[in-house]
Amino acid sequence: MNKQRKTTFYLTQAAIIAALYAALVYLQNMLVPNSATLAVQVRVAEALTMLSVITPAAIPGLTLGCLLANFTSIQIMPLDVIFGTLATFLASVCMYRLRSVRYRNISLLSALMPAVFNGVIIGLELTFFIPNDSDSILIVFLTQGGLVALGEVISVMLLGIPFIKTVEKRKIFQRFN
């Protein structure tokens, strides 16, 4: 494949991933209002983060998709447009870099990255930018971050791993390379 064709293919993959991510969040919020923006945020679209173990195009695709999707919660959490997108970007980069670390042919370490980054970054966002009655910032952070991380584990482990195993088994991305 020549350089121009590779660039076009990369941008096309990234655009499709971005569109899928945003569309899944919009659809989820339409079918089950606010389910993608609750404390235990189980976004079906987060299963797509596992595409980071297959293609580097997932990094900009997921980042853009998350940015677009987070505009649906701008009235509730305006800073989530920035911090949620940052968490997705950092998780995707780490997932791609850890893609070859596998246990029983599953990228478990990669699959934990969304929980780690979203738990910490969104946990801090929720701790400092949403009023709370607690005297302990640490308890609020651990609670909020833990709930966000739990939602990520559910999304990525229960949905993302079977999704990526299917994609890898069917060699969907290898057909186009």
C-alpha positions in Angstrom: 0.0 0.0 0.0 1.5 3.4 -0.9 1.8 6.2 1.6 -1.1 8.3 0.3 -3.4 5.2 0.4 -2.2 4.3 4.0 -3.0 7.9 5.1 -6.4 7.8 3.6 -7.1 4.4 5.1 -5.9 5.5 8.5 -8.1 8.7 8.4 -11.1 6.6 7.2 -10.7 4.1 10.1 -10.4 6.9 12.6 -13.5 8.7 11.2 -15.5 5.5 11.2 -14.5 4.7 14.8 -15.3 8.3 15.9 -18.7 8.2 14.2 -19.5 4.8 15.8 -18.5 5.9 19.2 -20.6 9.1 19.1 -23.5 7.4 17.5 -23.6 4.6 20.2 -23.5 7.2 23.0 -26.3 9.3 21.3 -28.4 6.1 20.7 -27.8 4.9 24.3 -28.9 8.3 25.7 -31.9 8.3 23.5 -33.0 4.8 24.4 -32.1 5.0 28.1 -31.8 8.7 29.0 -28.7 9.7 30.9 -27.5 6.1 31.2 -24.2 7.1 29.5 -23.7 10.0 31.9 -24.6 8.6 35.3 -22.2 8.0 38.2 -21.7 4.4 37.2 -21.3 5.2 33.6 -21.7 2.1 31.5 -21.2 3.4 28.0 -21.8 0.7 25.4 -19.5 2.7 23.2 -16.6 2.1 25.6 -16.4 -1.4 24.2 -14.9 0.2 21.1 -11.8 1.3 23.1 -10.5 -2.2 22.6 -10.0 -1.3 18.9 -6.8 0.4 20.3 -5.1 -3.0 20.5 -5.6 -3.5 16.7 -5.1 -0.2 15.1 -3.5 3.1 15.9 -6.3 4.8 14.1 -8.5 4.1 17.1 -6.6 6.7 19.1 -7.8 9.8 17.2 -11.1 8.0 16.4 -12.0 7.3 20.0 -10.8 10.7 21.1 -12.9 12.6 18.5 -15.9 10.3 19.1 -15.7 10.9 22.9 -15.4 14.6 22.3 -18.5 14.6 20.1 -20.4 12.3 22.5 -19.5 14.4 25.6 -21.4 17.4 24.1 -24.5 15.5 25.0 -23.7 16.1 28.7 -22.4 19.6 28.4 -25.3 21.0 30.4 -24.6 18.6 33.3 -20.8 18.4 33.1 -19.3 21.0 30.8 -15.8 20.1 31.9 -16.3 16.5 30.8 -15.9 17.6 27.2 -12.3 18.4 28.2 -11.5 15.9 30.9 -13.4 12.9 29.5 -11.8 13.4 26.1 -8.4 13.6 27.7 -9.0 10.4 29.7 -10.1 8.6 26.5 -7.0 9.9 24.6 -4.6 8.8 27.3 -6.2 5.4 27.8 -6.2 4.8 24.1 -2.5 5.6 23.8 -1.6 3.3 26.6 -3.9 0.6 25.3 -2.1 0.7 21.9 1.3 0.6 23.5 0.3 -2.3 25.8 -1.4 -4.3 23.0 1.2 -7.0 22.9 1.0 -7.7 26.6 -1.5 -10.6 26.6 -2.7 -13.3 29.0 -4.3 -16.2 27.1 -4.3 -14.1 24.0 -6.4 -11.3 25.7 -5.0 -7.8 26.2 -6.2 -7.6 29.8 -3.7 -4.9 30.8 -4.9 -2.8 27.9 -8.5 -3.4 28.9 -7.8 -1.9 32.3 -6.5 1.4 31.0 -10.0 3.1 30.5 -10.9 2.2 34.1 -7.6 3.6 35.4 -7.6 6.9 33.4 -11.3 7.6 33.6 -11.4 6.6 37.3 -8.6 9.0 38.2 -9.4 11.9 35.8 -13.2 11.9 36.0 -13.0 11.0 39.7 -10.9 14.2 40.2 -13.3 16.2 38.0 -16.3 15.0 40.0 -14.6 15.5 43.3 -13.6 19.1 42.7 -16.3 20.5 40.4 -19.5 19.0 41.9 -20.5 20.2 45.3 -20.6 17.6 48.0 -21.3 17.5 51.7 -18.4 15.3 52.7 -15.5 16.7 54.8 -13.1 14.2 53.2 -12.0 15.0 49.7 -10.2 11.6 49.6 -13.4 9.7 50.4 -15.3 11.6 47.7 -12.5 11.0 45.2 -12.3 7.3 46.0 -16.0 6.9 45.8 -16.5 8.9 42.6 -13.4 7.5 40.9 -14.3 4.0 41.9 -17.8 4.3 40.5 -16.5 5.6 37.2 -13.8 2.9 37.1 -16.5 0.3 37.8 -18.6 1.4 34.9 -15.5 1.3 32.6 -14.6 -2.3 33.8 -18.2 -3.4 33.0 -18.1 -1.7 29.6 -14.7 -2.8 28.5 -14.4 -6.2 30.2 -17.9 -7.5 29.6 -18.5 -5.9 26.2 -15.2 -4.8 24.8 -13.2 -8.1 25.2 -15.8 -10.3 23.5 -16.1 -7.6 20.8 -12.4 -7.5 20.1 -12.1 -11.3 20.2 -14.7 -11.4 17.5 -13.0 -8.7 15.4 -9.6 -10.5 15.8 -11.1 -13.9 15.0 -12.8 -12.7 11.9 -9.7 -10.7 10.9 -11.8 -7.7 10.0 -9.0 -5.2 10.2 -6.5 -7.5 8.5 -8.6 -7.6 5.3 -7.9 -3.9 4.7 -4.2 -3.7 5.5 
